[in-house]
Amino acid sequence: MFKKVLIVDDHDVVSDGVISVLNQHNITNVVQAQYCDEAHLKVKRAALDAEPFDLLITDLSFKKDYQSATLESGEDLAAVLKAEFPELQIIVYSMEDRLQKVRTLITTHGVNGYVCKSRKGASELSQAIQHIANQQVFLSPQVENALNQKNDLEIDDYDIELVKQLSLGFSQNEISFVFKAKGMSPSSLSSIEKRINKLKDVFKANNTIHLVAILKDLGLV
């Protein structure tokens, strides 16, 4: 079982709940951080002191305040720490349940578990700790299809934003104006039309309404 754990969350009530779960596994050497940069420094300091962390439990989203940040999200933190300390086990504990995000965290950044903050979050976090201690990946039921090969379709952040705008009722012409205002590329009407048609082909959607419904069902938007 894990000997030293770092919790990264900017809500004390969440951290207290995580500590309670850890105590159930007789894990008492627990350190807390409220910022990703702070967590990064704590992990590096612990390694230099030959007292490394062997498990990190982090949220994905952190509220911005007056402090400037190099690492702004749990995803940024996980990517950096897995590159620097590949043996460190990482559990993401988050409200977000987009399959695309979960897939990226597991397959690209090497995160070991993803637990959704929900009514059963504490129970699932306990399961995740046990699974990962046994060298097994753990995903909450809400996102367990993230690694399903049938969901491994071509879609990126641009596509997600495009479909999100469609779900809000914007026309292709209006989306073009929105993308130009945001500095997103491509933003031309013809490019947007081509991308929507490609997405409809990829997801076998009959029309844009059907496309939005499919991606919502997959948890991508």
Secondary structure, DSSP 4 states (H G I P E B T S, - for coil): --S-EEEE-S-HHHHHHHHHHHHHTT---EEEESSHHHHHHHHHHHHHTT---SEEEE-S-----SS--S--SHHHHHHHHHHH-TT-EEEEEES---HHHHHIIIIIT---EEEE-STTHHHHHHHHHHHHHTT--EE-GGGGGGG-GGG--S--HHHHHHHHHHHTT--HHHHHHHHHHHT-SS-SHHHHHHHHHHHHHHTT-SSHHHHHHHHHHTT--
